[in-house]
Amino acid sequence: ARHDPDLQDIDPAVLKHCHAAAAMCILEAAKQRADVAAISTCLEDCKLEKERIEQFCTEYQKNKPALEILLGSIGRSPLHITDVSWRLEYQIKTNQLHKTYQPSYLVTLNVESDSGSHPDVSFSCTMEQLQDLVGKLKDAAKSLERATQM
């Protein structure tokens, strides 16, 4: 985009927001299986010029099959965590045979989507990383709680 002379004078932050909005519009249209008429109506409501709407719809239709394949491969909704398990593990030696005694946690998230279960998500982290994750999850829970009380 920076090399396009038409976009050269646009603030990069504004350009980034426009790109994100266009991507969301395209993904939502594909996710909802919207037809050209529905997309056109939506874009008309956003006060886009008729010529740009036609250009957008032409490109959308041309790329729709590939987009649907891509969306199908990643699913239509985010994964849901159904359970969490963890275990404490100690690394006693490194591959250079030095003693280290570093504790770490192996965390496994059991996940599923609307289409069924998925392979578990596992990761290893230090105590500090786990505490940071727990803190961020608590912040998210508080934020969600405040949002639902409004």
Phi, psi and chi 1 to 4 in degrees:
 res  aa     phi    psi   chi1   chi2   chi3   chi4
   1 ALA       -  -36.1      -      -      -      -
   2 ARG   -65.2  -25.1  -70.0 -173.4 -177.4  -87.6
   3 HIS   -87.6   -9.5  -56.8  -66.0      -      -
   4 ASP   -80.2  119.3 -171.7  -29.8      -      -
   5 PRO   -61.9  -28.2    5.9  -10.3      -      -
   6 ASP   -68.9  -24.0  -66.4  -25.5      -      -
   7 LEU  -103.3   -0.7  -55.7  176.0      -      -
   8 GLN   -59.5  -36.8 -159.7  170.0   -2.8      -
   9 ASP   -89.8    2.0  -62.6  -29.4      -      -
  10 ILE   -90.3  136.2  -60.1  175.0      -      -
  11 ASP   -55.9  127.7  177.7    6.4      -      -
  12 PRO   -55.9  -34.5  -23.8   31.3      -      -
  13 ALA   -66.5  -41.3      -      -      -      -
  14 VAL   -65.3  -41.5  171.5      -      -      -
  15 LEU   -61.6  -41.2 -158.4   54.3      -      -
  16 LYS   -63.5  -42.5 -173.7  175.5  179.5  179.4
  17 HIS   -64.9  -39.7  -75.2  -69.8      -      -
  18 CYS   -64.4  -42.0  -69.2      -      -      -
  19 HIS   -62.2  -44.6 -177.5  -93.0      -      -
  20 ALA   -63.4  -41.6      -      -      -      -
  21 ALA   -64.4  -42.9      -      -      -      -
  22 ALA   -63.9  -42.1      -      -      -      -
  23 ALA   -62.3  -42.4      -      -      -      -
  24 MET   -65.1  -40.5  -73.5  -57.5  -61.3      -
  25 CYS   -60.1  -46.4  178.4      -      -      -
  26 ILE   -64.9  -45.4  -66.7  165.1      -      -
  27 LEU   -65.0  -42.5  -73.2  173.7      -      -
  28 GLU   -65.3  -40.1  -82.7  -57.1  -48.0      -
  29 ALA   -60.5  -44.4      -      -      -      -
  30 ALA   -68.4  -41.1      -      -      -      -
  31 LYS   -62.7  -38.6 -161.2  164.1  101.0  173.3
  32 GLN   -86.3   -1.5  -57.6  -63.8  -31.7      -
  33 ARG    54.6   43.0  -61.2 -173.4 -163.0  -80.8
  34 ALA   -69.4  140.8      -      -      -      -
  35 ASP   -90.0  174.0   60.0    5.9      -      -
  36 VAL   -60.5  -37.1  170.5      -      -      -
  37 ALA   -62.4  -43.5      -      -      -      -
  38 ALA   -66.7  -41.7      -      -      -      -
  39 ILE   -65.2  -43.9  -65.3  168.9      -      -
  40 SER   -59.3  -44.8  -67.1      -      -      -
  41 THR   -60.6  -44.5  -58.4      -      -      -
  42 CYS   -61.8  -45.5  178.9      -      -      -
  43 LEU   -70.2  -31.7  -65.3  175.5      -      -
  44 GLU   -64.3  -40.2  -75.0  168.2    8.0      -
  45 ASP   -62.7  -26.7  -69.1  -13.7      -      -
  46 CYS   -86.4    5.1  -66.4      -      -      -
  47 LYS    67.9   29.8  -51.3  -72.0 -171.7 -122.9
  48 LEU   -77.0  150.6 -102.6   66.1      -      -
  49 GLU   -68.5  146.4  -60.5  167.4    5.2      -
  50 LYS   -56.5  -40.8 -169.0  161.5 -170.0   64.8
  51 GLU   -61.8  -42.0 -178.5 -176.8  -48.4      -
  52 ARG   -68.4  -37.2  -66.3 -144.8 -173.7 -100.9
  53 ILE   -62.6  -45.3  -67.1  171.7      -      -
  54 GLU   -62.2  -41.7  -71.3  172.1    3.3      -
  55 GLN   -63.9  -44.1 -175.1  179.2   12.5      -
  56 PHE   -60.6  -47.9 -178.5   90.8      -      -
  57 CYS   -65.4  -36.5  -71.3      -      -      -
  58 THR   -63.2  -47.2  -59.9      -      -      -
  59 GLU   -65.6  -39.3  -72.2  -61.1  -45.5      -
  60 TYR   -62.0  -47.9  175.2   77.6      -      -
  61 GLN   -61.6  -39.0  -78.6  -62.4  106.2      -
  62 LYS   -64.9  -36.9 -171.1  166.1   56.7  175.5
  63 ASN   -99.9   -2.7  -67.1  -69.4      -      -
  64 LYS   -58.4  -45.7 -173.5  176.9  177.6 -176.1
  65 PRO   -58.2  -45.0  -23.9   33.3      -      -
  66 ALA   -65.7  -37.9      -      -      -      -
  67 LEU   -65.7  -41.2 -173.4   56.3      -      -
  68 GLU   -64.8  -37.2  -73.0  176.0  -18.3      -
  69 ILE   -64.1  -45.0  -70.1  169.1      -      -
  70 LEU   -61.9  -47.2  178.7   64.1      -      -
  71 LEU   -62.9  -37.7  -75.3  174.1      -      -
  72 GLY   -63.3  -32.3      -      -      -      -
  73 SER   -75.8  -23.8   71.3      -      -      -
  74 ILE  -106.4   -7.3   59.0  173.2      -      -
  75 GLY    91.8  166.9      -      -      -      -
  76 ARG  -101.2   -8.9  -62.9 -160.3  175.4  -85.2
  77 SER  -143.4  157.2   61.1      -      -      -
  78 PRO   -66.4  158.8    3.6   -1.6      -      -
  79 LEU   -69.3  151.3  -62.1  174.7      -      -
  80 HIS  -112.0  133.0  -55.6  -77.8      -      -
  81 ILE   -80.3  122.7  -62.1  173.7      -      -
  82 THR  -102.2  -22.0   57.1      -      -      -
  83 ASP  -164.1  157.1 -164.0   14.7      -      -
  84 VAL  -132.0  135.9  177.7      -      -      -
  85 SER  -132.3  156.5   59.5      -      -      -
  86 TRP  -150.4  159.2   60.8  -87.1      -      -
  87 ARG  -148.3  148.3   72.4  171.4 -166.7 -110.2
  88 LEU   -88.0  132.0 -176.8   61.1      -      -
  89 GLU  -130.0  149.0   57.7 -176.7   13.8      -
  90 TYR  -114.6  133.4  -74.8   92.4      -      -
  91 GLN   -96.5  110.3 -177.8  178.0    1.3      -
  92 ILE   -88.7  -36.7  -62.2  173.1      -      -
  93 LYS  -134.8  149.8  -68.4 -176.4 -179.6 -179.4
  94 THR   -90.4  177.1   65.1      -      -      -
  95 ASN   -70.3   -8.4   28.6   -5.1      -      -
  96 GLN   -94.1    8.9  -72.5   83.2   27.2      -
  97 LEU    66.3   23.7  -60.9  176.8      -      -
  98 HIS   -86.9  142.6  -62.5  103.9      -      -
  99 LYS   -77.5  134.0  -66.7 -177.6  179.5 -176.4
 100 THR  -125.4  -38.8   58.5      -      -      -
 101 TYR    52.3   51.4  -59.6  110.7      -      -
 102 GLN   -98.3  115.0  -70.1 -177.9  -34.6      -
 103 PRO   -78.0  145.2   27.1  -31.6      -      -
 104 SER  -148.1  165.0   65.0      -      -      -
 105 TYR  -111.3  135.6  -67.9   90.6      -      -
 106 LEU  -103.1  113.5 -178.5   62.8      -      -
 107 VAL  -108.3  134.1  179.4      -      -      -
 108 THR  -123.7  125.7  -58.5      -      -      -
 109 LEU  -103.8  122.4  -53.7  174.5      -      -
 110 ASN   -85.6  123.8  -58.1  104.3      -      -
 111 VAL  -126.6  156.3  -65.5      -      -      -
 112 GLU  -149.1  161.6   66.9  179.0   30.1      -
 113 SER  -123.8 -177.9   69.5      -      -      -
 114 ASP   -62.3  -24.5  -66.4  -19.0      -      -
 115 SER   -91.5    4.3   59.7      -      -      -
 116 GLY   126.4 -169.1      -      -      -      -
 117 SER   -80.6  158.3   64.2      -      -      -
 118 HIS  -126.1  166.8  -81.5  -97.2      -      -
 119 PRO   -61.2  146.9  -18.4   26.8      -      -
 120 ASP   -61.8  153.7  -65.9  -17.7      -      -
 121 VAL  -105.8  119.4  176.2      -      -      -
 122 SER  -121.5  145.0  -64.1      -      -      -
 123 PHE  -153.1  157.5   58.9   92.2      -      -
 124 SER  -111.7  142.6 -178.9      -      -      -
 125 CYS  -152.0  160.4   59.1      -      -      -
 126 THR   -80.7  171.4   64.1      -      -      -
 127 MET   -61.2  -40.3 -177.7  171.4   56.7      -
 128 GLU   -63.9  -42.2  -66.3   79.9   18.3      -
 129 GLN   -65.2  -39.6  -69.0  169.1  -34.5      -
 130 LEU   -66.1  -41.9 -174.0   58.9      -      -
 131 GLN   -62.1  -40.5  -72.3  171.4  -22.6      -
 132 ASP   -62.7  -44.1 -174.0   46.0      -      -
 133 LEU   -61.6  -46.2  174.6   62.9      -      -
 134 VAL   -61.8  -42.2  168.6      -      -      -
 135 GLY   -60.8  -43.5      -      -      -      -
 136 LYS   -66.7  -37.7  -72.0  177.5  179.6  176.4
 137 LEU   -66.2  -38.6  -70.3  171.8      -      -
 138 LYS   -64.1  -41.8  -74.9 -179.6 -179.5  178.3
 139 ASP   -60.2  -43.0  -70.8  -14.1      -      -
 140 ALA   -64.4  -41.0      -      -      -      -
 141 ALA   -64.2  -42.0      -      -      -      -
 142 LYS   -63.6  -42.5  -73.5  177.6 -169.5  172.5
 143 SER   -62.5  -42.9  178.5      -      -      -
 144 LEU   -65.1  -40.6 -175.2   60.3      -      -
 145 GLU   -62.4  -43.9 -170.5  175.7  -51.4      -
 146 ARG   -63.7  -39.4  -79.5 -167.9  -60.4  -92.3
 147 ALA   -65.3  -36.1      -      -      -      -
 148 THR   -79.0  -15.8   56.6      -      -      -
 149 GLN   -88.0   -7.1  -70.0  176.1   -7.4      -
 150 MET   -77.1      -  -68.4 -178.7  173.8      -
